[in-house]
Amino acid sequence: LPEQSRPFFNDVLRVQARFMLELNRAFNAAAKAVRALPDAPAARSHLVETQRRLAAARKALSEAEHGPFAGWYSGDRLFNFPGLQERIAKAIKELP
């Protein structure tokens, strides 16, 4: 790819693909947590993995935040990553 095309390719394709991959992994970990019940330690482990994958998804998006798009995702209301992380942390605490 020519040098001038690399940022576009990265920001529009690679970053978005990585974001979707991490969301898929987070969803898979959450599903495993539900399936693990009533085994609380296993469910907890899967929920911790869910949190880790959500953080990785958010981090993937931040790679595309530069130049005129700096802070582009900072006002995210669609996914609400902090709220998701909070709810997962609460679920972890509520496990026996």
Stockholm file with secondary structure:
# STOCKHOLM 1.0

chainA/1-96         LPEQSRPFFNDVLRVQARFMLELNRAFNAAAKAVRALPDAPAARSHLVETQRRLAAARKALSEAEHGPFAGWYSGDRLFNFPGLQERIAKAIKELP
#=GR chainA/1-96 SS CCGGGHHHHIIIIIHHHHHHHHHHHHHHHHHHHHHHTTCHHHHHHHHHHHHHHHHHHHHHHHTTCCGGGTTTTTTCCSSCHHHHHHHHHHHHHHCC
#=GC SS_cons        CCGGGHHHHIIIIIHHHHHHHHHHHHHHHHHHHHHHTTCHHHHHHHHHHHHHHHHHHHHHHHTTCCGGGTTTTTTCCSSCHHHHHHHHHHHHHHCC
//
